[in-house]
Amino acid sequence: MDRQRTFDELTSKQRWALQALVAELNGHPVAETIVESIRLRGVDISTDAGKAEYRRALGGGRAAQMIFSHLLALRDANEKRKSIGTAIHEKMQFPYPTTIEEIPAFVESELDAMMWAGRQEIVLQEFANLCIQLWMLLKKAAAAAGYTIPQADLDFLNTYRPLRTYAAHIDTRLPGEVNQEEVVTEIETERGWQVIAGFEIDEQERVIIKGQAIEVNDRGFDRVDEIVRRTLGSLKPSAIAQMHQYFVKHPETIPPITAVRRGTLTRAAKPGELRSRAASAES
C-alpha cells in the first residue's frame, strides 16, 4: 500500500496556499462551506459524473441552510404548544355550575377546551414532523460534509416518527379504522360502553402512542435544539478537514483563494427566474 502524503511533506508554497484556502472558507456560512469544500476539488460539471457530484454538494449545502429555518419553526411550535396548553388548563378550571344560570358559561368553557385540544393535537403533530424533517436534513448535510452524527442523536430524533406517521395517515386512526388501536380507547363497564378518541398526554407532557412516550415538551425541544446546534457546529470543520485531506493528497491542484465563491446558495432568485425561489445556486 502506498504511504499517504502528510501536510508537512508539502512544499512551503503549497502549505501556505492550503492554509490560505482553509482560512478563507472558515469565513463562509456553513452551507456554502459544504458546497465550496467539494466544488474546489475540481468538479467538472461538463460531465455527468461532475454534475452528480456538484448536485450532491448543493444538496448537502441546501440541507444545512434549511436546518436553521426548521429549528426556528420548531421553537415557534413549542411556544405555541405551551400557550395552547395553558388555555386548555384555564378552560378546564371553570367551576362546575351550581345554578341553571351558570350552565351556559360552563358548557361554553367545555366546548372551548375541546376546540383548543384539537388545535393542540395539530401543533403536536407539527412538532413531530419538524423533528423528522431535521433528522433527514441533518443526515444529508452531514454526509456532504463528511461528518458522522452520533447514532444516539439520530435515534432520539427518530422517536418522533410514530407521531409524524399518525399525522400523515390520520384517517386510518379514526374510530372504526384499521389503526384505531393506536389512539382510540374503548372502555366497557356495567355503566355502559365508552369510546375515547385522541392520543394520551401524560403528566410529563409526553404523547403516548402504542405505549411509546414521545417527548413533545420542553425537555424534548431542548434535546433536539442541542443536537441540531452541536451538529451544525461540527459540519464546517468536518467539510474543511475533508477538503484539506484531499489537497494534501493532490497538492498540485490547490486553487488560489480567488477561486472561492461567495453567495453560492444565498442569492434570492430575481423576478422572472423560474418564478419565485427562496435561493438559487451558481455552478
LINJO-V537399 format. One record per backbone hydrogen bond with DSSP energy under -0.5 kcal/mol. CO is the residue of the C=O (numbers start at 1). NH is the residue of the N-H. If there is no record, write none. Layout:
co->(CO | CO)
nh->(NH | NH)
This chain:
co->(6 | 7 | 11 | 12 | 13 | 14 | 15 | 16 | 17 | 18 | 19 | 20 | 21 | 22 | 23 | 24 | 25 | 29 | 30 | 31 | 32 | 33 | 34 | 35 | 35 | 36 | 38 | 39 | 39 | 43 | 44 | 47 | 48 | 49 | 50 | 51 | 52 | 53 | 54 | 55 | 56 | 57 | 58 | 59 | 60 | 61 | 62 | 63 | 64 | 65 | 65 | 66 | 67 | 68 | 69 | 70 | 71 | 72 | 73 | 74 | 75 | 76 | 77 | 78 | 79 | 80 | 81 | 82 | 83 | 84 | 85 | 86 | 87 | 88 | 89 | 90 | 91 | 99 | 99 | 100 | 100 | 102 | 103 | 104 | 105 | 106 | 107 | 108 | 109 | 110 | 111 | 112 | 113 | 114 | 115 | 116 | 117 | 118 | 119 | 120 | 121 | 122 | 123 | 124 | 125 | 126 | 127 | 128 | 129 | 130 | 131 | 132 | 133 | 134 | 135 | 136 | 137 | 138 | 139 | 140 | 141 | 142 | 142 | 143 | 147 | 150 | 150 | 151 | 152 | 153 | 154 | 155 | 156 | 157 | 158 | 160 | 161 | 162 | 163 | 164 | 165 | 167 | 169 | 170 | 171 | 172 | 174 | 177 | 179 | 180 | 180 | 182 | 183 | 185 | 187 | 189 | 192 | 194 | 194 | 195 | 196 | 200 | 202 | 206 | 207 | 207 | 208 | 209 | 212 | 212 | 213 | 214 | 214 | 215 | 217 | 218 | 219 | 220 | 221 | 222 | 223 | 224 | 225 | 226 | 227 | 228 | 229 | 230 | 231 | 231 | 232 | 232 | 234 | 235 | 236 | 237 | 238 | 239 | 240 | 241 | 242 | 243 | 244 | 245 | 246 | 248 | 250 | 251 | 256 | 257 | 263 | 264 | 266 | 267 | 270 | 272 | 277)
nh->(9 | 10 | 15 | 16 | 17 | 18 | 19 | 20 | 21 | 22 | 23 | 24 | 25 | 26 | 27 | 27 | 28 | 33 | 34 | 35 | 36 | 37 | 38 | 38 | 39 | 40 | 41 | 42 | 43 | 45 | 47 | 51 | 52 | 53 | 54 | 55 | 56 | 57 | 58 | 59 | 60 | 61 | 62 | 63 | 64 | 65 | 66 | 67 | 68 | 68 | 69 | 70 | 71 | 72 | 73 | 74 | 75 | 76 | 77 | 78 | 79 | 80 | 81 | 82 | 83 | 84 | 85 | 86 | 87 | 88 | 89 | 90 | 91 | 92 | 93 | 93 | 94 | 102 | 103 | 103 | 104 | 106 | 107 | 108 | 109 | 110 | 111 | 112 | 113 | 114 | 115 | 116 | 117 | 118 | 119 | 120 | 121 | 122 | 123 | 124 | 125 | 126 | 127 | 128 | 129 | 130 | 131 | 132 | 133 | 134 | 135 | 136 | 137 | 138 | 139 | 140 | 141 | 142 | 143 | 144 | 145 | 146 | 147 | 146 | 149 | 153 | 154 | 155 | 156 | 157 | 158 | 159 | 159 | 160 | 161 | 164 | 165 | 166 | 167 | 168 | 169 | 170 | 172 | 173 | 174 | 179 | 177 | 180 | 182 | 183 | 184 | 210 | 198 | 196 | 194 | 192 | 189 | 187 | 196 | 197 | 185 | 208 | 205 | 202 | 209 | 214 | 200 | 212 | 209 | 214 | 215 | 207 | 216 | 217 | 221 | 222 | 223 | 224 | 225 | 226 | 227 | 228 | 229 | 230 | 231 | 232 | 233 | 234 | 234 | 235 | 235 | 236 | 238 | 239 | 240 | 241 | 242 | 243 | 244 | 245 | 246 | 247 | 248 | 249 | 250 | 251 | 253 | 254 | 259 | 260 | 267 | 282 | 268 | 280 | 273 | 274 | 269)
